[in-house]
Amino acid sequence: MKNKSLTSKRRLAQIISILHKHQITKGIDPVKLREIIEDLGPTFVKIGQLMSSRQDMFSKRYCDELMKLRTQVKPMEIEVVYDILEEEYGCSVNELFESFDKRALGSASIAQVHRAVLHGGEEVVVKIQRPFIYERMERDISLLRRASKLLHLSEVFSSVIDVNIVLDEFWETAKQEMDFINEANFMQRFAVLNKDVRYITLPFVRKDLSTSKVLIMEYIDGLAIDDVERLQEDGYDRKEIAAKLADNYMRQIIHDGFFHADPHVGNLRIRDGKIVWLDFGMMGVLNDRDREQIRRAFSAMARNDISELTEVILALGIHDGQYDYNRLYDDMEKLMGAYMTKDLQEIDLGVAVQEIFTVAHRHRISMPKGISMLARGLVSAESTIALIDPTTNIITTAANYMGSSLLDKEQWHEMTKSLSRHAIDSMQKGLRLPSQLSQTLQMINKGRLKVNLEVMDSYQPIYLIDKIVNKMIMCIVAAALLIGSSLICTTNMTPQILGIPALGFVGYISAVMIGVWMLFHTHVKR
């Protein structure tokens, strides 16, 4: 325990030293932030990579700079790998595998991958989690929170990010990635959802042999999806591959609500005429409401319907309600103006979504985790598809998918329910209209009609007035308690505490506590 505490203190000192070296208290800019993250090590590089996809939380120039971050992690020694495997399974590596390749296929901050052969000849890939990575990441995040308080980083970063929100989201995402049973479940769910798609497959996961720290799955050879020359030599049609990939990705988003959050070229291969999806550590999930809003967004973008798109942003986004609708609409109109003269195939959907997020960020509207992961996935999918075939456009696929999906039985059912709800609501409002109009005319006739006006940008003054009124009420309550308790003390009421009637004693204590609370909030927090 003492060694652990000493290690934490040294790491905290190291973090603070790095922050001081970069003069963090004098301000921040994109390049400085990237350099700080690189110096802090793999845990924070992972945070930076997460940040780079969140233009709803950070400005575009910060996201662009953080996209330069790359995780370069030295592979684990083979002895360490063997120790982890033997600890997880309680037997030697030779008992587990017929052969085990000592060279890592890949190495990242959380895990590394080796090729192996099971007894019986089945070729597999073994994903092994780095030792103590969970504890180290948890420690680093906890220490960064402490360093943030010591150096008042919330004030330094206030115009750029909310440090605690970033750390909370990163930690939730990292915990998901570090649970390999979770990844195995993701793979099985993805397989079920895509079982009827003949051109899509994924590695078969050996869930019976996997643990939370070791994942064993089928070895996939095949061709890299961006190896255009080899694909053409083997008779594949690049345009067909790109179109099928775009169609499947839109199906994952719009139909399934369960999509691959990192569809870059390294996670896709071609084997036996099928697109093979790899690495399911991070998957996006959309609920029914979010999927409906995404459909509205795609439809609005295709029709250049600014009003509809603005409503979708407000429906999806997280905000305090203190937004300026007119300014938001104007910003969306300027943004969409650049796309109105373009054909669908000329629009880069990933860039368009990121620009929409930038507008939302400007108006202090953030997006829930699933939507932010969707934006990241769309950007990655767009660039992957462009590498395979530059003429294939994912927004055209989205528009086509939207058109065809309306014919699906499930979509008809959802649309019918929605229209029915709106029809019933409209009917009820229509029936109430005559009586409401009659009441309004009567109030006008009696001179009792009141009109409420909402003045734009008046939230802050109203909020301050509300705080002042609340403090005045507390002062009045404290004074009433003092006067009331003093009157009670002139009586011989029982029971008594220290010779004072108990009711009066409680009143004095309450008045004192309110007074202390008022002093604290007036002098400390103003």
C-alpha positions in Angstrom: 0.0 0.0 0.0 2.9 2.3 0.9 4.7 1.6 -2.4 1.4 2.2 -4.3 0.9 5.6 -2.6 4.6 6.5 -3.3 4.1 5.6 -7.0 1.0 7.7 -7.2 2.8 10.7 -5.7 5.6 10.4 -8.1 3.2 10.1 -11.1 1.3 13.2 -9.8 4.5 15.1 -9.5 5.4 14.0 -13.0 2.1 15.2 -14.4 2.3 18.6 -12.7 5.9 19.0 -13.9 4.9 18.4 -17.5 2.0 20.9 -17.2 4.4 23.4 -15.7 7.0 22.8 -18.4 4.4 23.8 -21.0 3.3 26.8 -18.9 -0.3 25.6 -18.9 -1.5 28.4 -16.5 -0.6 31.0 -19.2 -3.2 29.7 -21.6 -3.6 27.0 -24.1 -3.6 26.6 -27.9 -4.1 23.5 -30.1 -0.4 22.7 -30.7 0.5 23.1 -26.9 -2.4 20.8 -26.0 -1.2 18.1 -28.4 2.4 18.4 -27.1 1.2 18.1 -23.5 -0.8 15.0 -24.3 2.1 13.4 -26.0 4.4 14.1 -23.1 1.8 12.7 -20.6 1.9 9.3 -22.2 -0.4 6.6 -23.7 -3.4 7.1 -21.4 -3.6 10.7 -22.4 -2.9 10.1 -26.0 -6.0 7.9 -25.9 -7.9 10.8 -24.3 -6.6 13.1 -27.1 -7.8 10.7 -29.8 -11.3 10.7 -28.2 -11.2 14.5 -28.1 -10.3 14.8 -31.8 -13.7 13.4 -32.8 -15.8 15.7 -30.6 -16.3 18.9 -32.5 -19.6 19.3 -30.5 -17.3 19.9 -27.5 -14.1 21.4 -29.0 -13.5 23.8 -31.8 -12.4 22.5 -35.2 -8.8 23.7 -34.9 -8.3 21.8 -31.7 -9.8 18.6 -33.3 -7.7 19.0 -36.4 -4.5 19.2 -34.3 -5.4 16.3 -32.0 -6.0 14.1 -35.0 -2.2 14.1 -35.5 -1.9 12.0 -32.3 -0.7 8.5 -32.9 -0.3 5.7 -30.3 3.2 4.3 -30.6 3.5 1.7 -27.9 6.4 -0.7 -27.5 5.2 -4.4 -27.7 5.2 -6.4 -24.5 8.0 -8.9 -24.0 6.9 -12.4 -24.9 7.6 -13.6 -21.3 5.0 -11.0 -20.1 2.5 -12.3 -22.6 3.1 -15.9 -21.5 2.6 -14.9 -17.8 -0.7 -13.2 -18.6 -2.0 -16.3 -20.5 -0.9 -18.7 -17.8 -2.5 -16.6 -15.1 -5.8 -16.3 -17.0 -6.1 -20.0 -17.9 -4.1 -21.7 -15.1 -2.0 -23.8 -17.5 1.0 -23.4 -19.8 0.9 -21.8 -23.2 1.8 -25.2 -24.8 -1.3 -26.7 -23.2 -3.4 -23.9 -24.7 -2.0 -23.7 -28.2 -0.4 -26.0 -30.6 1.8 -23.1 -31.7 2.0 -19.4 -30.7 3.7 -16.7 -32.8 6.1 -14.7 -30.6 5.9 -11.7 -33.0 3.0 -9.3 -32.3 0.7 -8.6 -35.2 -0.1 -5.2 -33.6 0.5 -3.4 -30.4 -1.6 -0.6 -28.8 -2.0 1.2 -25.5 -4.6 -1.3 -24.2 -3.7 -4.6 -25.8 -1.6 -6.4 -28.4 -2.4 -9.2 -30.8 -0.6 -12.5 -31.6 -1.4 -15.2 -34.1 -1.7 -18.8 -32.8 -3.0 -22.3 -33.6 -5.3 -24.2 -31.3 -4.9 -27.9 -30.7 -6.8 -29.4 -33.6 -5.4 -27.0 -36.2 -7.8 -24.0 -35.9 -5.9 -20.7 -36.7 -6.8 -17.9 -34.3 -5.9 -14.4 -33.2 -5.2 -13.9 -29.5 -5.8 -10.4 -28.1 -4.0 -9.9 -24.8 -4.6 -7.0 -22.4 -1.5 -5.2 -21.0 -0.9 -6.0 -17.3 -2.3 -3.5 -14.8 -3.5 -1.2 -17.7 -6.9 -0.8 -15.9 -5.3 0.3 -12.7 -2.8 2.6 -14.4 -5.4 4.3 -16.5 -7.7 4.7 -13.4 -4.8 6.1 -11.4 -3.7 8.5 -14.2 -7.3 9.9 -14.6 -7.7 10.3 -10.8 -4.3 12.1 -10.6 -5.2 14.4 -13.5 -8.3 15.4 -11.7 -6.2 16.3 -8.7 -3.7 18.2 -10.8 -6.6 20.0 -12.5 -7.8 21.2 -9.1 -4.3 22.2 -8.0 -3.6 24.2 -11.1 -7.2 25.4 -11.6 -7.3 23.9 -15.1 -11.0 24.3 -15.3 -10.5 28.0 -15.5 -7.6 27.7 -18.0 -9.6 25.4 -20.3 -13.0 27.0 -19.7 -13.2 28.4 -23.3 -12.0 25.1 -24.8 -13.2 22.1 -22.9 -14.8 20.9 -19.6 -12.0 18.8 -18.2 -14.2 16.6 -16.0 -16.7 15.8 -18.8 -13.8 14.7 -21.1 -12.3 12.5 -18.4 -15.7 11.0 -17.5 -16.5 10.1 -21.1 -13.0 8.8 -21.8 -13.0 6.6 -18.7 -16.4 5.1 -19.7 -15.2 4.4 -23.2 -11.9 2.9 -22.0 -13.6 0.6 -19.5 -15.8 -0.7 -22.3 -12.7 -1.4 -24.5 -10.9 -3.1 -21.6 -13.6 -5.7 -21.0 -13.0 -8.3 -23.7 -16.2 -10.2 -22.8 -18.0 -7.1 -23.7 -16.2 -7.1 -27.1 -17.1 -10.8 -27.6 -20.8 -9.9 -26.9 -20.6 -7.0 -29.4 -19.2 -9.4 -32.1 -22.1 -11.9 -31.5 -24.7 -9.1 -31.6 -23.2 -7.8 -34.9 -23.2 -11.3 -36.4 -26.9 -11.7 -35.6 -27.8 -8.3 -37.0 -25.9 -9.0 -40.3 -26.6 -12.7 -40.7 -28.9 -12.0 -43.7 -26.3 -9.7 -45.5 -24.5 -12.2 -47.8 -21.5 -9.9 -48.5 -20.7 -9.1 -44.8 -18.9 -11.3 -42.3 -16.6 -11.1 -39.2 -14.3 -13.4 -37.3 -15.9 -16.2 -35.4 -15.2 -15.4 -31.7 -14.3 -18.3 -29.4 -16.3 -17.0 -26.4 -15.8 -20.3 -24.6 -12.0 -19.7 -24.6 -12.1 -15.9 -24.0 -11.9 -14.0 -20.7 -12.1 -10.3 -19.7 -8.4 -9.9 -20.5 -7.9 -12.4 -23.4 -10.0 -12.5 -26.5 -9.6 -15.5 -28.9 -11.1 -15.3 -32.4 -10.8 -16.7 -35.9 -7.7 -15.6 -37.8 -8.6 -13.7 -40.9 -6.2 -13.5 -43.8 -7.8 -12.0 -47.0 -6.8 -8.7 -48.6 -6.5 -5.2 -47.1 -9.6 -3.3 -48.3 -7.4 -0.5 -49.6 -5.0 -2.8 -51.5 -6.6 -1.7 -54.8 -4.0 -3.4 -57.1 -4.4 -6.8 -55.5 -8.1 -6.5 -55.4 -8.2 -5.8 -59.1 -5.8 -8.7 -59.8 -8.2 -11.0 -58.0 -11.2 -9.8 -60.0 -12.8 -7.6 -57.5 -14.8 -4.5 -58.5 -13.7 -1.5 -56.4 -16.9 0.4 -57.1 -19.0 -2.5 -56.0 -17.0 -2.9 -52.7 -17.3 0.8 -51.9 -21.0 0.8 -52.6 -21.6 -2.3 -50.5 -19.5 -1.0 -47.6 -21.5 2.4 -47.7 -24.8 0.5 -47.9 -23.9 -1.8 -45.0 -22.7 1.1 -42.8 -25.9 3.1 -43.4 -27.9 -0.1 -42.5 -25.9 -0.4 -39.2 -26.9 3.2 -38.4 -30.4 3.7 -39.6 -31.8 0.1 -39.4 -29.9 -1.6 -36.6 -28.9 1.3 -34.3 -25.7 -0.6 -33.6 -22.7 0.4 -35.7 -18.9 0.0 -35.9 -17.4 3.2 -34.4 -14.0 2.9 -36.0 -14.4 1.8 -39.7 -10.9 2.7 -40.9 -9.0 0.6 -43.5 -7.1 -1.4 -40.8 -10.4 -2.8 -39.5 -11.7 -4.0 -42.9 -10.6 -6.8 -45.1 -11.8 -8.7 -48.2 -12.0 -12.5 -48.1 -13.9 -14.9 -50.4 -16.0 -12.1 -51.9 -17.1 -10.7 -48.6 -16.3 -7.6 -46.6 -14.8 -8.6 -43.2 -15.3 -6.3 -40.2 -12.5 -6.4 -37.5 -12.0 -5.0 -34.0 -15.2 -4.5 -32.1 -13.8 -2.9 -29.0 -15.8 0.3 -29.6 -19.3 0.1 -31.0 -21.9 2.9 -31.2 -25.5 2.4 -30.0 -28.5 4.5 -31.0 -31.9 4.1 -29.3 -35.2 4.3 -31.3 -35.5 8.1 -30.7 -32.0 8.8 -31.8 -32.4 6.7 -35.0 -35.6 8.6 -35.8 -33.7 11.9 -35.4 -30.9 10.7 -37.6 -33.3 9.8 -40.3 -34.8 13.3 -40.0 -31.3 14.8 -40.2 -30.3 12.9 -43.3 -33.6 13.7 -45.0 -33.3 17.4 -44.1 -29.7 17.5 -45.4 -30.8 15.9 -48.7 -33.7 18.4 -49.0 -31.7 21.4 -47.7 -34.4 21.9 -45.1 -32.7 24.2 -42.6 -35.6 24.5 -40.2 -35.9 20.7 -39.9 -32.2 20.3 -39.4 -32.1 23.0 -36.7 -35.0 21.2 -34.9 -33.1 17.9 -35.1 -29.9 19.5 -33.5 -32.0 20.9 -30.6 -33.8 17.5 -30.2 -30.6 15.5 -30.2 -28.3 17.9 -28.3 -27.7 18.4 -24.6 -28.2 22.1 -23.6 -29.6 24.2 -20.8 -32.4 25.7 -22.9 -30.7 29.1 -23.0 -30.0 29.1 -26.7 -30.8 31.8 -29.3 -32.9 30.0 -31.9 -32.6 32.8 -34.5 -28.8 32.8 -34.3 -28.6 29.0 -34.5 -30.9 29.1 -37.5 -28.8 31.8 -39.2 -25.6 29.8 -38.6 -27.2 26.7 -40.0 -28.5 28.6 -43.0 -25.0 29.9 -43.7 -23.6 26.4 -43.4 -26.1 24.8 -45.6 -25.8 27.6 -48.1 -22.5 26.1 -49.1 -24.1 22.8 -50.0 -27.3 24.1 -51.8 -25.5 24.5 -55.1 -23.9 21.0 -54.9 -25.3 17.7 -56.1 -25.6 14.9 -53.5 -22.6 13.1 -54.8 -20.4 16.2 -54.3 -21.2 16.5 -50.6 -18.7 15.0 -48.1 -21.1 13.7 -45.4 -18.3 13.3 -42.8 -17.2 16.9 -43.2 -20.8 18.2 -43.3 -21.6 16.4 -40.0 -18.4 17.8 -38.4 -19.3 21.3 -39.5 -22.8 20.9 -38.0 -21.1 19.8 -34.7 -18.9 22.9 -34.9 -22.0 25.1 -35.1 -23.6 23.2 -32.2 -20.4 23.7 -30.1 -20.6 27.5 -30.8 -24.1 27.5 -29.3 -23.0 25.4 -26.3 -25.0 22.4 -27.5 -23.2 19.1 -26.9 -24.2 15.7 -28.3 -24.7 12.4 -26.4 -22.1 9.7 -26.7 -23.8 7.7 -29.4 -24.2 10.7 -31.7 -20.6 11.8 -31.2 -19.4 8.2 -32.0 -21.6 8.3 -35.1 -19.9 11.5 -36.3 -16.5 10.0 -35.8 -17.6 6.8 -37.6 -19.0 8.7 -40.6 -15.8 10.7 -41.0 -13.7 7.5 -40.9 -16.2 5.6 -43.2 -16.2 8.4 -45.7 -12.4 8.5 -46.0 -12.2 4.7 -46.2 -14.8 4.6 -49.0 -12.9 7.4 -50.9 -9.7 5.3 -50.8 -11.5 2.4 -52.4 -13.5 4.3 -55.0 -13.5 8.2 -55.0 -16.7 8.3 -57.1 -18.8 6.5 -54.4 -20.5 9.0 -52.0 -21.9 7.9 -48.7 -24.6 10.6 -48.6 -26.0 9.4 -51.9 -26.2 6.0 -50.3 -27.9 7.5 -47.3 -30.5 9.2 -49.4 -31.1 6.0 -51.4 -31.3 4.0 -48.2 -33.7 6.5 -46.7 -36.0 6.2 -49.8 -35.9 2.4 -49.8 -36.2 2.0 -46.0 -39.6 3.8 -46.1 -41.0 0.8 -47.8 -39.9 -1.6 -45.1 -42.7 -3.0 -43.0 -41.0 -1.9 -39.8 -40.6 1.6 -41.1 -44.3 1.8 -42.3 -45.3 0.6 -38.8 -43.2 3.3 -37.1 -44.4 6.0 -39.5 -48.0 5.0 -39.0 -47.8 5.1 -35.2 -46.1 8.5 -35.4 -48.7 10.0 -37.8 -51.5 8.6 -35.6 -50.0 10.3 -32.6 -49.7 13.6 -34.4 -53.3 13.2 -35.8 -54.8 12.5 -32.4 -52.8 15.4 -30.8 -53.9 17.8 -33.6 -57.5 16.7 -33.3 -57.5 17.3 -29.5 -55.9 20.8 -30.0 -58.5 21.5 -32.7 -61.4 20.6 -30.4 -60.0 22.8 -27.6 -59.5 25.8 -30.0 -63.1 27.2 -29.9 -63.3 27.2 -26.1 -59.8 28.7 -25.8 -60.7 31.4 -28.2 -63.9 32.2 -26.3 -61.9 32.4 -23.0 -59.4 34.8 -24.6 -62.2 37.1 -26.0 -63.8 37.2 -22.5 -60.5 38.1 -20.9 -59.9 40.9 -23.4 -63.4 42.2 -22.8 -62.8 42.2 -19.0 -59.3 43.8 -19.4 -57.7 40.8 -17.7 -55.6 39.5 -20.6 -51.9 39.1 -19.7 -49.2 38.7 -22.3 -45.8 37.0 -21.5 -42.9 38.3 -23.5 -39.5 36.4 -23.7 -36.7 38.9 -24.2 -33.7 37.4 -26.0 -30.4 37.3 -24.0 -32.3 38.1 -20.8 -31.5 34.8 -19.0 -28.5 36.0 -17.1 -30.1 39.1 -15.6 -33.3 37.1 -14.7 -31.1 34.4 -13.1 -29.2 37.0 -11.0 -32.5 38.6 -9.9 -33.8 35.2 -8.9 -30.6 34.6 -6.8 -31.0 38.0 -5.0 -34.7 37.3 -4.2 -33.8 33.9 -2.8 -31.2 35.4 -0.6 -33.6 38.0 0.7 -36.1 35.3 1.5 -33.5 33.4 3.5 -32.6 36.6 5.4 -36.2 37.1 6.3 -36.6 33.5 7.4 -33.4 33.8 9.6 -34.8 37.1 11.2 -38.1 35.5 11.8 -36.4 32.5 13.5 -34.4 34.8 15.8 -37.4 37.0 16.8 -39.6 33.9 17.3 -37.0 32.1 19.3 -36.4 35.2 21.5 -40.2 35.4 22.3 -40.3 31.7 23.2 -37.3 32.2 25.6 -39.5 34.6 27.7 -41.8 31.7 28.5 -41.3 28.6 30.8 -42.0 26.2 27.9 -40.7 22.7 28.4 -38.7 20.6 27.6 -35.6 22.8 27.9 -32.0 22.7 26.7 -29.4 24.6 28.8 -32.2 26.4 30.5 -33.7 27.5 27.1 -37.0 26.2 25.7 -36.1 23.4 23.2 -38.1 25.0 20.4 -36.3 28.3 20.9 -33.0 26.6 21.1 -33.6 24.8 17.7 -34.8 28.2 16.2 -31.5 29.9 17.3 -29.4 27.1 15.9 -31.3 27.2 12.6 -30.9 31.0 12.3 -27.2 30.7 13.0 -26.8 28.0 10.3 -28.7 30.1 7.7 -26.5 33.1 8.6 -23.3 31.1 8.1 -24.6 29.7 4.8 -25.5 33.3 3.7 -22.1 34.6 4.6 -20.3 31.8 2.8 -22.3 32.2 -0.4 -22.0 36.0 -0.3 -18.2 36.3 0.3 -16.7 33.0 -1.0 -18.7 32.2 -4.1 -19.5 35.6 -5.6 
